[in-house]
Amino acid sequence: MPHLLHHLLNNCAQRLSLQTKQSCAKRCKVPDLVLHRALNRVSELRICHLTLDWLSFYAVSEVSEPITYYPLVEKALSTLMENPAFILNDSDVLHGYLGYQANDPAIGIGAFKTAHHARLTLNPPANGGLGVATNEHVVMKRPYYNKGRSKDDQPLQHRIARYSVTDELTKVLVEANILMWASCLMSVTYGFIDRFLEKSSQPPPFFIPRLRFVQAGIAVAQQAINRRSTAHAGYLLEEYIDPSVQGPFIKYIHNTDAVLLSDENEEGYNIALFLCFAQHVQYTKTGCATYVSDFQGMLQAIMLHV
């Protein structure tokens, strides 16, 4: 960004008045020290109106927010039965920064959430899960509601509205709670399989896939107001899966029934069949109370979303 700003400013052909300079600083909201220095360096240049708009757009698009991060830690079923809700526990909290492009379009828009590319840095780094590496590529998910169709029939991305921070965190906590339970129920499934294999004298005549859900956690973005840090947004952060490396996205089982979506001759059929089996185990082991639905993920990465 600094090189780009200097290149733009140093190549302007006309003179810049003090009034124009102040106007530029105001429109860019002056979020970056680089912008100050670049404007001061070329105070005798004039920037055309089009370049000002371009500069304002990119000057405010790079966001780096201080966050408190609460990792999603897998728990045993017996523990969840006693404390079934995901809680923002201060003993687990980590601190760091979340960076993203404010003006970049969402990489996905679901019925309730938008998904965006982001970069996570924790200090100190996490011991496991997300945030082990500096500037880690993650997916930032955020709940939204539809403002309703406008008169000119705008596309959905222009009708997205955000909740208040209290409502947003409530909804993000629900999402984290679902993912925590889903991870637990998958462990229940493998616990059942492993106990059976230990008693068996021969290995099974078929392959048993080893699947897991994506690493995840909740990030609470902080904002300084009257010298005090205040929460202003809540995000669900998930491990990024690169489809170019880890295979195509596949929806294995729909959330309205327990029937696999793949045909026997299609790629991913055996995984879908295994996930149907997993649902049966989960439903039985929880006393016919619950099972995971809407299995979807990558073929090679064997990571699942819920």
Secondary structure as GFF3:
##gff-version 3
##sequence-region A 1 306
A	DSSP	alpha_helix	2	10	.	.	.	ID=ss1
A	DSSP	alpha_helix	18	27	.	.	.	ID=ss2
A	DSSP	alpha_helix	33	41	.	.	.	ID=ss3
A	DSSP	alpha_helix	49	59	.	.	.	ID=ss4
A	DSSP	beta_strand	62	71	.	.	.	ID=ss5
A	DSSP	alpha_helix	77	82	.	.	.	ID=ss6
A	DSSP	three_ten_helix	90	92	.	.	.	ID=ss7
A	DSSP	beta_strand	94	101	.	.	.	ID=ss8
A	DSSP	beta_strand	108	109	.	.	.	ID=ss9
A	DSSP	beta_strand	113	122	.	.	.	ID=ss10
A	DSSP	beta_strand	136	143	.	.	.	ID=ss11
A	DSSP	beta_strand	145	146	.	.	.	ID=ss12
A	DSSP	three_ten_helix	156	158	.	.	.	ID=ss13
A	DSSP	beta_strand	160	161	.	.	.	ID=ss14
A	DSSP	alpha_helix	165	199	.	.	.	ID=ss15
A	DSSP	beta_strand	212	213	.	.	.	ID=ss16
A	DSSP	beta_strand	216	225	.	.	.	ID=ss17
A	DSSP	beta_strand	228	239	.	.	.	ID=ss18
A	DSSP	alpha_helix	243	246	.	.	.	ID=ss19
A	DSSP	beta_strand	249	251	.	.	.	ID=ss20
A	DSSP	alpha_helix	269	285	.	.	.	ID=ss21
A	DSSP	beta_strand	296	298	.	.	.	ID=ss22
A	DSSP	beta_strand	303	305	.	.	.	ID=ss23
###
